[in-house]
């Protein structure tokens, strides 16, 4: 099985433990260095997040693409903000300029307060139904050879001529996130990759089984790839990694008590948790440590507004933990740190080579057995 590594870039140096310095929200030099660090470190892609107050992800990807050669860009996109044919042309244009290094990550939205900032007043079930139509139109716009019509509950169009096609064939890859009943049905039917948050192995296996069952029910012969995200905390030894992890927890907790903001946490702290957040919090209620490395107190401290579960240990320990997730069916791994740029450099230098070396060893062993 091929395993893809995804990082995450932002336009400003900030995290749960790092307050943003004064200045504009877009630091061009930081974006360039951040993207280059992932490319030099051997990452396959980087995710660019979405919120109602963040810079436009497609423009961030266009800028970063111009400063890298191989790295791909997974751009988070919220259905409903623009008409799907407009989004199809915009993504296809970027894909032409960066020669096939564009992917779309579907954010249907789990926080009502955040949705309404962009004028979206649909309820959760309606949003997922709209997302299904949105993704169907995107795929038609990227692949149709003749003008097409679409007549759905949320979208209607006539005679759309898909002249602006992506560089990639047959189309731009689509990933999808969500851990609710409505999400499973839509994402398993429409997405190429299904993204879930880091949890204990049994929780991941449970979600994979559910996604695969929904894909089969939708008539798919191959289920989507599974993408899982973690927050690795590395140290030269396990002991040093745990010392660092507790320091990160103390700093994060102190910032929350002081009322500081990070990654939109304060703006969403009173909102009901999403399905993915609930699963991380339930894992935290079961215990602080799962296996040798999966650590949950940071999810509990923040309310898990995004991917919040850590993997703590030496590079060897964290690599071993990641390979356990590969063994249950994970084929795409997103990792981002609390010291974002420095951690990306460390992951590329110390962690990714160990995982890839073991995967290559397994592949060679399999070839020998087959022979």
N, C-alpha and C positions, 0 to 999 in steps of 0.2 A: 504494500500500500504506500502510495506517495503521500507525504505529509507536508502541508504548506504552513509556513510561519508568517504571521501577520503582526505588525506592530501598530502603533497609533501615533499620529503627529498632531500637533496643535500649533496655533499661531503665537502663543505666548507661553513663557516658562512659568508654569504654576501647577500645583497639585494639592492634594489634601494636606501636605506638609510644607508647601512652599507658597507663600503669598506672592501674587503678581507684583512686579515692580511697576512704578508709575510709568505712564507712556501710552502709546496707542495700542489697541487690541491686536494689531497685526505687526509683528516684528519680522521683517523680511529675512534678515540674516539668520534669525533663530529657525525659521521654517527651512531655509536652505541647509543649515547645519543638521537639523533634525532629520530631514529626508536623506541627506548624504550618509548620516550615521547608520540608518537602517539599510541603505543600499550596500555600504561598505561592510556591514555586519552580516550580510547574507540573508536578510529577510526577503520574502517573496512579495509582500504587499504591506501597505500601511492603511489603516482606517482613518478617515477624516470624519469627525462626529458632526452631529446636527443639533441645534437648538434654535429657538426663535430669536435669540440674541447673538448668535455666533456668526463669524464671517461665512460667506457663501463657500460651501465645500468644493464645488466645481472649480471656482476660481483659485482656491488654495491648491487644488490638485494640478491645475494648469501651470501655476507658478512653480510648484515643486517638480513637476514633470520636466520643465525646462532646465532644471539643475541636476537631473539624474538621467541615467541611460537605461537601466534595466528594471527598476523598482515599479511595481504596479500600485494603483490607487483605488481603494475601496471607499467610495464616497457615500456617506449616509444620506438618505433622501426620504422625505416625508410625503407620501401620497396625499393628494388633496390640496396642496399649496398651489400647484400650477396644474394646468391641463396636461394629461399624459402625453399627448403628441408633442407638446412643447418640450417636456422633459426628455422625450425620446430623441428629438433633434439636438438638444443641448448635450446630452451624454454622448451621442454619436459623433458630434463635432469634436469634443475633447478626445474621444477614442481615435479619431483620424489624426489629430495633431500629435498625440503621444504614441501613435502606432500600436494600438492594441493593449494599452496598459491601464485601461479603465474598467472598473466593476461598480455595480450599484448595490448598496446595502439598504434594505427596506426597513424604515422605522415607522410603523403604523401609529405609534403613540400610546403611552399608557397613563399620562397625567393630564386630566381635564384642564387644569389651569394653564399648562404649557400649550395645549392645543388651541385654546381660545385666544392666546396671544397672536396666533396667525389666522384668527377668524374661523376656526373649525369648531362647530358646536354639535357635531354628531356624537352619539354615544359609542361605547367601545365596540359593540357588535356591528353597528353600522359602519364604523371605520374599517373593520376587517373585511366586511363585505365589499366596501368600496376599494380596498387594497387589491382584492382578487381581480376586480374588473380592471383596475389600473395596470397591474402587471400583465394581464392578458393583452391589453392595448399596446403596452411597451413592446412586448414580444412580436406582435403583429407589425408594428411600425418599423421594427428593426429587420424583419425577415420577409414581409409580404412582397411578392413580385408584381402584383396588380393592386390598383386602388381598392380599398375595403371600407365597409360600413361596420358600425358597432352600435348595438341598441341594448343598453343595460339599464339597471335601476339608477345608477349614478352618472353614467356617461353615455352620451349619444353623439355619433358623428357619421358623416356620409362622405364617401368618395375620397378618403384620405390617401394621398399618394406618397408612399414612403421613399422619397428620393434621397434623403440624407441617411445613408446607411453607415453602420459602424465599420471600423477597420477590421475588427474580429469577425470571424465567420463561425457559425451562422449569426451570432449576436453577442452582445455584452452579457457577461455572467451576472446573475442576480442572486444575492444572498438575502436572508430574511431573519428577523429576530422576534421572539415572543414565546411565552410559556403559559398561555391560557388555552382554554378549550377552542375558542374561535381562532386563535393563532395557529394551533396545530393543523387545523383543517385547511387553512389558506396556504400557509408556508409549505406544508408537505406536498400540496398539489402543484404549486406554481414555482417554487424556488429551486435553484441549482444547489445552494448551500444553506443549511439551517443553523442559525447561531443561537447558542444557549450559554448561560453564565456558569462559571465554575462551581461545582458541588462535589460531595463525596461520590465515589465511583458508582455506588448503587443508584444514586439519584440520576446520574448521567445515563446509565444503562436503561433506567426506566423511561427517561425522555426519548432516548433513541428508539426504543421499542414502540413508543406511542407515535413518533414521527413516521417510522417505517410502516406502521399499520395504516396510518392516514394516507400515506403515499400509495400503498397498495389499493386502498379503497377508492382512491382517485383514478385508478387505472394505470399508474406508473409502473413500468417494468424495472426501473432503477430508482431507489429512494435518493433524496438529496444527500450530499456530503454533510458531515456534522462538524460544526465549528464551535469550539469551547474557548472561553476567555478566562485568563488568570492574571494575578498581580504578583509575580515572583519577587521575593526578597532574598537576594543572594548575599553570601559571605564567603570568605576564603575557607572557613570551616562551618560546620553546623552550629557550633557554639556562637561564633561571631554573627552568623545570620540571625539567630534568635535574639541576640543582643540588639541588633539593628531593628528587628521586627518590633520589639517592645518599645524602642525609642520612637518608631513611626506611630505606633498606637498612642503613646503618651502625647506626642505633638498634635496628632489629629484630634484627640479628645480635648486637649487644651484649647485648640482653635475653635472647636464647636462651642465650648463653654463661654468663650469670649465673644461669640456671635459673629465670627469671621465667615466669609463666604468662600467656597471653592467648587468649581465645576457645576454651579447652579444648585448646590446642596441646600442652601438656606431658602432659596425660592421654592423648593419642592418638598421641604422637610415635613410639612403638615399634610401632604397629599397621600392618599391611600397607596400602598406599595403595589407595584406591578406584579404579574405572575412570576417573572424572573427574580424580582426582589424578594418575593415571598419565599421562594425556594431557597435562596441564600440564607434568609433569616431563619427558616426552619432548620437548616443544617446547623446554624449557629446555636439554636436552642438545644440541639442534640449533643453538642459538645464543641469545645474550642479547637480540638485537634482531631483530624480524621486521617488515619494512616500515619506516615512519617512526616508529612509535609503540609497538608491542606489545613490552613489556619483561618478561623472565621471571626475572631473578635473585631476586626476592622469592618466587616459587614454589619455587625451588630451596632458598633459605635456610630456609623454613618446612616444606618437605615437602608443600606444597600441600594442607593439610587441608580447605580450602574454596576459594572463588574467589580466586585469588592472582595472576593475571596483570594487569599494569598497562598502561595506555595513558598515555604521557608526552608532554607538549607544551603549547603554548598552546591556548586553547579552539578556535581555528581548526584547529590540527593534529589535535587529538583528535576534533573534529567530523568532519573529513575521514575519519579512520580508522573512526569509527562508521558512516558512510555506506557505506563499502566493505563492511561486514558486512551492512547492509541490502540491498546489491546482490546478495549471494549467498543471500538468503532469510531473514534474521533480521527478525522483526517485533516482538519485545519485548526491551528492553535494560535490564538491571539494572546500576546503577552505585553503588558505595559507596566511601568514602574512608578514609584513614588518620587523618585528623582528622574524625571522622564528622559532627558537626553543622556545623562550619565548611565542610567540603567540600560537604555537601548544599546549603548556601546558595550557594556558588560555582557549583556545577553548575546550579542553577536560574537564577542571574543571568547566567552567562557562557557556558555550554555548550549547554543545551537550546534556547535561542532560535536559535542558529546552525543546529543540526540541523533544527529545525522550519521555519525559514525556507527552507532548501534543499529540504526535502521538499515544502513548499507551492509553491515555484518549479517543481519537477519536475511536480507535479500540474497546475499551470496550463499548463505547456508541453505536457503530454500531452493536455489538453483542447483546446488549439489545434490540435494535430496531428489529433485525431479530428474536429474541426469542419471 
